[in-house]
């Protein structure tokens, strides 16, 4: 009865665009037909990591038949040329110097894409190298090359807890690699000029507002003359939150100046080079526990590789600080976050937004403590989980109805953890070169933008005289099913069939000033905005529904002839949140509306001779409250888990630096699937089980649901810690015991080297580094 009352909310309905996407009928930006006289654009990109621009000569490019023009910083004022999502610390086109390879120097516009790209290669750029570039975090730390302020959080007396006579203390570090977004559709834009300086921008972006703003700024026209239209993206994962903006702005400038439509579609190798990745992190810790395994203190320094500009680095490392406790009550904590400025491409948002980095570092020091305490990591984890009520985090937010202890018990039982531990131990005793490991991890993820002003949303709901409904909201569809969920919310609110609701596109002329579709908060924000609009419409339609005996179409017909407004604008702002880093810790406020919780148990098998690894079984348990659409949510869980697995086990970004002396300094090596490996079908667990927690309604979100996009991502790290357990078994056979450090990604090469047998030890003895090379 309850499910029927919520319908179609809560039903496992198919993604609205599933069939058109599977058949190839769904249109993306590059599928849009070109108008007459459409031009194509290609960037001229910097090839040095740190140099002065001596000259830029485009004469040979402009002489090529079909080339319509070349645009550079000379065509813009200093102010028009500035852009940046938080700080305007970037240039649309570099004017005097370059601070990374892959920065735009100019834009060639021609009648075909091939001509534009060929002409771009003819532009001659003369450089004068400046001082030695800073190419990784260690360079930045040594040279104190940091951006912004150091973010800090402190709770309790860390030094006293560390110095307690019976405290068990560990010190160590871990390095976390970046991750390429590898969305199926690369960044693209199609800009059409209109009369009176109007521009229409069709682009693949999570951020229509910033697209509109910086296109208008570059062209020197009001925001109101620029409309950004976004039907769907072929994936985003955070990579299209900000880094699409300079691409669409450059195309907009060309279209505005030449008064012809301009389109740009980046090739994969260029997209991977210039749009940034997940931030690499370095964590340095001191942690303490009592002899019984109860945590006492954490002193943590976090460093992240921002690249050449700020982009979203400050809120990203801020979220890493917020998540440095994972699900554990730590009485005394002190955390500092440093943003390293390097001469590499600016890194950006990626699913989890710094949270997964904070979470995995938490598990790294916890495993270190468990080893020293001679306890299983799972035992230490279970001892320190947050209680259902009464605990608070290190950033002074109360834990309300926290289900993590319940989830741990349920998953440990359903995954048969204790039984499988015994079976794995026997298998490892019987096999020298094949080892198995298992790990059970919890997670919690804070839901809301940590910038208070961004927690607002608008929606526009139109009812037509045939009784069908058109919904427009500020969120963008990137395959995650947002439009489907919003149609379900609308149908439930108006009490009409799901099939009578249509969501056409996202556009800045229908819902202006929208926040980017990010932070896993879009269903919460836009669902509530749509409810607000529907409540207005229901109030207006009430007398007509009574007169029509509850028949919606008849009521709408009667309302129209009675001159009743059948359109409503809805708005929502998340209440009771806001966090101010400038205030004392206890007075900073509440950063998150609520938390989404999860847990994973993963078993892996490792070949100690080759480093090959496969997942034998994964059990995932997520608390999604009352799910808006369990079919879509389970898909999100599975996809997030595999993407998290890729980050921790497979995907390795490489840039020329001291760690890779055979590469040209500052050059991006991983620019395609030939050098960069994402998970394949063969990497999926042989046995994968997903369960949604029952009886855990969330009264702080639409229809008692919880957000789903980012929270399951970290659970992919359960494979990392399971592999680490398998490596420990191999090391034990080789005569090694105690703690050892492995970094991410834990590729087959790193697994093989960590196993510590005679062959690996002999090879390691001849290496110049204590740990395998990586770009951090």
N, C-alpha and C positions, 0 to 999 in steps of 0.2 A: 504493500500500500504506500509506504514511504517513497519507494522508487517511482511508483506511478505518479505520485504527487509532484515529484521533482522533474519528471520527464518534460522535454528531452534532455534536460541537464542530468548528468550522471549516467547516460546511456552510452554504450560503446559504438557511437556512430562513425562511419567512414569519413575520412578527411574529404572536405568538399571538392578538392581539386585532384583527388587521388587518380581517378580514371584518366582525366585529361593529361596529367603528368606522366602516367605510365604509357599512354599511347603516343606521347610526343606532341599532342595538340596544344598543351599549355604554352603560352607565349612568354618569353623573357625579353629583355631589352634588345638584344641583338637580333631577335626574331621580328621586331617591328619593321614594317616596310619603309623603305626610304622614299622621301618626297623628291620631286624634281630638284636638281641642283644641290643635292646633299653632298657635303664634304666629309672627309675622314681625317682624323687627327692622329699624330704619333709624337711621343715625347722625345726630346733630346735630353739624355740623362748623364749625370756626372759619372766619371770613371775613376776619380781619385777620392780618397777618404778625407783629406784635409789639405786644401789648396786654395790659392788665390786665383780668380778668373782673370787672366791677362787679356784675352780677347775671345769673342765669339763671332765667327764669320759664317754667315748663312748664305753667302752669294751663290755657291755651287748648288745648294738645295733649291734656292729660289729660281734658278735657271732651268730646273727640270720641268719638262712638259707636264702639265696637269697640276702643278703646285699653285695654290691660291694665296699662300702667305706664310710668314713665319712670325710668331709672337714670342716675346721674351720680357724680361723685367723692364726693358726700355719703354715698353708700351703701357706701363702702369706707374702710377705714383707710388711713393713709398708706402703710404697708408693702404692703397688699394691692393698692394702686393702682399700685405700681411694677412696671415690666417693662423688658426689654432683653435682646438675645441675648448680649452680652458684659458690658456695664455696665448696671445697672438705672437708666438715666438718662432713661427715658421714663415717662409716665403713661398708664394705660389711659384715663382721662378727665381732662381738664385741670381743675385745682383753682383756681389763683389767676391764672394768666396763660397766654396762648397765645404760641408762638414761631414759628408758621408758619400759613398757611391750611391747611385740610384736617385739622386735629387734632381728634380726637373730644372733644366737650364732654359729650355725653350719648347715650343710646340710647332710642328710643321703640319699644315693643313693642305690636303690635296683631294683630287677627284676620286681616288681609290685608296683603300687601306694599304695596298702594296706600294703604291707610289709614295704615300706619306712616310712609310717606314723606310723605303729606300732613300728618300731625300733626307730623312732625319740622320741617317748614317753619313751623309755627305757634309753635315755641319761640322766645321773645324773649331775645336775648343782648345785654346792654349792655357796651360796651367802653370802655376809656380807653387811647388810644394811648400807647405808651412811646416811647423814643428811636428815631430813624430806623433802620429795619430794615437788616440786612446781607443783600443779595439776590443777590450773585454773588461769585465768587472775588476779583475785583479789590477789591471793598468789604472783604472779609475780610483780604486782604493789607495794604491800606492801614490798616485798623484793628487789625491783629494779632489777629484773631478766629480762634484755632486751638484744636483739640481735642487732648488727650493730649500725648505727647512727639513730638519730631521724630525720625523714623527715619533712621538713617544707615548707609551701607556705604562702606568705604574700602579700597583696595588699591593699593599702590605710591606713587609720588611724583608727584602730578598737576601741581603747580606747576612742578617741574623740567622735566617733559615739555612743558608748554605754553610754557615760556620757552626751550626749545632753539632755537638760532639758525636751524636749517633747518626747524623745525616750521611746517606750514601750519595756521593756526588760524582757526576760524569761531566766531561767536557769533550766537545767534538764539533764537527761541521758536516754539511752536506751541500752539494751543488746540484741545481735543478736546471735542465736545459729548456730551451724555448720550444715552441710548437707552431708549425705553419697551419693556417686555417684550412687550406685545401678545399674550399667550397667548390662545388661543381661549376658554377657560373663565375667567371672572373669579373673583375670590376669593369663596369661599362656605363656609358651615358649617351643619350641621344637628345640633343637640344634643338628646339625649333623656335626661331624668332617670330614675333608677331608685330602688329602695328604699335606705335607709341611706346617703343622700347620694351614691349612685353616679351617674356621668355617662358617657354614650357620645357621643363626638364624631365625626361623619362630616364630613370636611373635605378640601379640595383643598390639600394642603401637601407640601412636600419635607421637613418636619421634625416628625414625629409626637411626638418626645420633648419638644421645646419647647412644642408644642401642649398636651400633657398637663401639663407643669410649670406653665405660667402660667395655665391654666384652673383647676388645683387651687389655685394661690396666690391668685387673685382670689376664689375661692369659700371659701377658708379650710378646705380639706379635704385629706387625704393624697393623694399622687400615686397610690397604689394603688387609689383609688376612681374614678379617671378613666381611661377607655380611649379612645384615638384610633384610628379605623379609616380606612384610606386605600386604596381600590380602585384608582383611577387619577386622574391629573390631565389636563386638556385643555391641556397645556403648562405649563411652569414657568420654565425658562431662568434660574433663580436668584431670580426675583421672588417665589417662594413658599417661600424658605428661611427667612425671618424675618418678612416683612411680613404674612403671613397670621395671625400669632399673636395680635395685638391684636383682630382681627376675631372669631376663634373664641373668644377669652377673654371678649369682651363678650357673645357669644351664650350661652356657658356660664354666665356670671353670671346672665343673665336666666332661663335655664332652671332654674338652681338656686334662685333666689329665688322664682320663680313656680310652680315644680314643674309646669311644662308644657313640652312640646317647643318649641324655638325654632329658626327657621332664618333665615339672612341670606344674600342673594346680591347682591353689589354690581353696580349698573349700570356699563356701560363707562366713562362719563364720571367717575364717582366713583372707580372703581378706578384710572384713569389719574392722577387728581388726588392720591390719598392714599397710594399704595403705593410711590412712589419709582421711580427709574430707575437706569441705569448712571451711575457717577460722572463728571461732567465733569472734565477734567484741564487743567492748564496746565503746560507744560514749558519750562524756560529752561536753555539749554545753552551750554557752551564745549567745543569738540572740536578735537583736533589729530591730524594725520597727517604722515608723512614725505613728501618729494617723490615717492616711489615709490608712494604710496597706502596704505602700511601704517599702520594705526591706532596712535596713541601714547597718547592720553589723552582722558578725558571727565570734565567737571565739570558735574553735572546737578542742578537743583532741580526737584522735582515737587510740584505742588499739586493737591489734589482737593477738590471741593465735597461735603462730608459731608452737608449739610443741617442740621437742628436737633439731631441726636443722633449718637452714635457708630455705632450699629448694627454693621456689619461693616467699617467704614472702615479700621481699623488693619490687619487682615490683607489688605485689598484694596490699600492703598497699599504694603504690604510686598511683595506679589506683583509690583506694578509695578516696585519696586526690583530684585527678583530677575530680572526679564525685560528690564532696561534694556540688556543687551548683545546681545539677540537671539541670533544664532548666531556672534558675532564675538569673536575674542580681542583684548581691549583691555588692554594691560599696566598701565595706570594709570587707576583710576576712583575718583571721589568722588561719592556721591549722597546727597541729603537729601530726605526726604519730609514734606510738611506737610499736615495735615488741616484744611481751612477749615470753620469752623462758620458757617452762614448761616441766615437766617430763611425757609428753604424746606423742603419736605418732605424727610424723611431719605432719602438715597439708599442703595442696597443692592446685594446680589450680582447679577451678570449674567454669563452665559456668558463665561468668561475671567477674571473676578474680579480686574480690575486688570492682568492680564498683557497683554492687547491694547494698553492705553494705554502701557505701558512699551515694547512692541515697536514701535509706530508712531512714537513719539518717537525711538527708536533709528534708524529708517529716515529720519526727517526730518533729523537732523543728519548722517547719512551722505550723503544726497543733497546737502546743503549743501556738505560737504567735496568731493564729487565735482565739483560745479560749479566750485569754486575751483581744484581740481587739473586742471580741463579733461579729466576722464576720464568715461567712462560709469559710472553708478551700479553696473551689474552687474559692471564690472571691479573696482571697489573692494570690493564685496561678496565676490566670489570670492577676492580676495587675502587676506581676513581671516577666512575661515571656520575654525571649530574643527577641529583634526586628529582623526583616528580615535581615537587614544590619545595621552596625554601632556599635554594641556592641562588647565587648571582655570578655573573661572569666577571672577568678582570676589568671590563669596561663598564661595570656597575649596572648592567641590565639584569633584571630579575628573570629567572627561569620559571616560566609559567606552564604548568601541565606538560612537563618534559617527559616524553614517553621512552627515552633512550634505554633505561634499565629494562623496561618491559620488552623492548625490541631485541635487546641483546639476548635475553633469556629465550624468547620465541625463536630467534634465528639459530642460536646454539643448539636448541633442541631439534628444529626442523632440518637443519643441515647435518645433524648427527656428528657434531664436532668431536666429542670425546671418543666415540667409536672410531672415527676416521683417523684421529691422531694416533691411536694404537696401531691401526692398519698401516699407516704411513711409516711409523717407526720400524715395524717389521720389514716392510718393503725396502727401506733404506739399509737395514742391516744385511739384507740378502743381495743387494745390488751395489757394486762398487762404482759404476760409471753412469747409472741413471738414478736420480734422486727426486724425491717428491717433497713438497712443502705445502702447508695450509696456513691461511691467515684469516682472522675475523676482525673486521674494522667497523667502527661506528662513524657517523658523520652528522654534523649539524651545519646548516647554511642559513645565514641571515637574509631575510627578504625585505627589500626596500633599496632605493637609491640612498647612498649615504649623504648625498647633497640634498638637503630638505626641499629646495624649490623644484626639484625634478619629479617629486612625488605628486604629480597632478595629471589629470587626463580629461579629454573631451570626447564627445561622441555626438553624432547627428543621426536621428532616426526619422525616416520618411514613411508614412503610410499612404499608399496609392489607392485609388477608388475601386480597384478590383480586389482589395484586401491584402495585397502583397506588400512586403516591407523591404526597404533598402536601408542598410546600416552602413555608416561610415564612422570610423574611429581613427585615433592617432597612431595606433599600433601597426606595424608592418608584418607581412606574412613572408616567412623565409623557409617554410616547410614544416614549422613546428605545430601547425594546426590552430593558430590563434583565431583566424577568421571563423573556423568551424565552431570553436568554443563560444565565440561571441554570438554566432547565429543561434546556438543552443540557448544561451542566456536570454536573447531577445524573444525567441519563440516561447520560452517558459514564462517570461514576464508578461507578454501580451496574450498568452494562452491561445496560440495559433500553431498550425503544423510547422515543423522544421523546414519543410520544403518551400514554404511561403516566404522565407527570409533569404535575402541575397546580400552578400558583401562584395562590392565591386572592386574597390581599390583604396589606397591611402593617398590623400592629396592635401596640400597645404591650403587650397582654396575652399575646402569644406570643413576641415578641423585644423585650425592654425596652431602654431606655437607648441607642437607636441614634443614630449621627451623622446629620446631614442628608444627603440624597442630593445630593451636590455634589462639586466639585473633580475631576470626571471619574474618581473613584477607586472608584466603587461596584462595577463588575464585578470589579475586583481584590480588594476587601475581602470582598464577600459571596460571590464565587466561591470564595475560599480558605476561608471559614467553612463553606460547603456541602461542600467537599471534606473538611474536617475531620470533619463529621458523617457523611458517606458512608463515610469510612475506618473509623469506629467500627462502622457497620452492617455493612460488608463483613467486618470481623474477626469479628463475632458470627455472621454468616450462613455463614462459610466451611465449617464442618462439614456444614451442611445442604445447601449447594450441591454439595458432594462427594457426599453421599448421594443427591441428586436428579439427578445427572448434569449439573449446570450449569443446570437449569431453575429460573429465578428464582421463578416463582409456586409451584411445588411446594416449593421450599426455604422460602419464606415461610410456606406452610401448615404445614409440618412444624415450623418454628421457633415458630410461635404455639402449637401444641399441646404443645410442649416448654417453654412459658413463657419464651420468649426475648423480651427487650425489643426492639421494632421501631420505636422512636423514639429519635432522638439529637439533642442540641444541639451545634452546632459553634461554634467561636470562632476568631478570627484577629486578630492585631495585627501591623502592618507592622514589620519588624525594622530596626534600624540607622539610624533617622532621628530628627530632633529638632534644632531651631534655637532658640538663646537670644539674643535681641536685646541683652540686658544685658551680655554678655561681649565681650571683645576680638574683632575681626572674624575672626581666624584660629582662634579657639577656640569659635566659636558652634555648630558642628556641621553636619550634613547635612540640609538642608530637604526634599529630594526623594528618593523611592525610585528614580526614573529619569526620563528625558525622552521625550516623544513628538515626533517630527520630521516636518516637511513642507516642501513647496515649491510655489509656484504661478507660472505664467506667464500673464499676461492681456493681451490686446490690446483696445483700445477705439477708438471713433471719436467725435469731439466736433464739434458744430455750433458754430462760433465766433460765430455771430450770435444764437443762441438759448440756448446753454449746454446743449442737449440732448446726452445721452451714451448710447451703447449698447455693450455688450460683444460683440465679434465672436467671440472665442475664449478659452477658459480651459483650461489644462492643470494638473491637480492631481496631486501625487505625495505619498502619505502612508506613513510607516513605522509599521505597526500590528503589527509582529512577526508572529506566527502568529494571524491574526484569529479571534476566537471565532465570528463570523458576518459574512462579507464583504458580504452583501446589506444587512444593517442598518447596517454600518459605512460603506458607500458612501453610503447615505441620510443618515447623520450628517454626512459630509464635504460633501455637496451642500447640505444645509440650513445647516450652519455657515458655509459660504462665502457663501451668499446673505444670511445674517443679518449677517455682517461687512461685506458690500457695502452693506447698508442703513445700518449704523452710520456708515460713512465717506462715503457718497455721497447718501443720501436723507433719513434720519430726523432730524428736528430738533425738539428740545423747546424750548418757549418759556415763560418766566415773566416777569411784569411786573418790570422793573428799568430801570436807566439806559439799557441798550442798546435797550430797547423802551418808550420813554416813553408810547406810546399805550395801553399796557396798565395796568390797575390794579396798583399795587405789590404784589408777592407773589402775584398771581393766576396760576394755571396756564391758559395759553391752549390748549395742545395736549391736548385731552381727548377726542379721538375721531378716526375716520378722515377726517373732513372737514378737519381741520387738521394731522393727523399721517399721513405717508405711509410705508407699509412696502413692500418690494419686491413687485412683481406678476409674473405669468407673463411679461409682456413684457420684464422686466428680466433674465431668465435669459440667460446667454450663448447666442448663436446656435449655437455649437459648444462643447460642454462635455465634457471627457475626464478621467476619474478613474482613477488607477492606484495599486495598492498595491505597495509595495516588496517584492521577493522576498528570501529568504535573510537574514532579519534577526531571528532569534528573540530574545526577551527573557526571560532567566532570572529576572527579578525580579517576574514577575506570573503570574497563573493561566494555565496552558497556553501559556506563552511569548508571550502577547498583549501589546498596549499599549493604554492608555486612548485614547478617541476623542472624547468629548463636546465638550470645549472646544478642543483643539489646532488644528483646522482653521479656527476662527473668524477668526483674524488674517489668513488668506490672502485673505479678501475685500478687504483693504486693497491687494492688488495692483492692483485696479481704480482705487483712489485714485491710486497712483503712476503708473499708465499714463495716467490722465487728466491728471496733472500734466505728464507728458512731452508729451502732445498740446497742452496749454496753452502749454508752452514753445515749441513750434513756431509756434503762433499769435502769440505775443509776438515771436518773431524776425522774422516778417513785418511786425510793427508797429514794428520798430526797437529792441526791447528785448532785452538779453542779460543774462546773469548770474543770480544767485540771486533767487528771489521766494518769498514765503510764502503758502500757502493753508492754511486751517484745516478741520477736519471739523465737520459734514458738508459735502462739496464738492458742494453742490446746484447745479442749473442756474444759479441767480442768481449764485452765487460763481464758477462756471466762466466765465460771461459777463463778469463784472467783471474777472476775472484775465487775460483774453485781451489786454487792453492796447491795443486798437485806438483809433482817434480818437474813436469814439462813447463807448466805455467810459471812456477817459481824461477826456473832457469831463464825463461824469457824476460820476466820482470826484473831480474837482477841486472840485465843489460840495458834497461830503459833509463832515460834521463829524468823521468818523472815518477813520483811515488804512486800516482793514480793515472789511469788511461786519459788521454787527451779529450778535451771537449770544449765547446764554445759556451762559456758562461760569463 
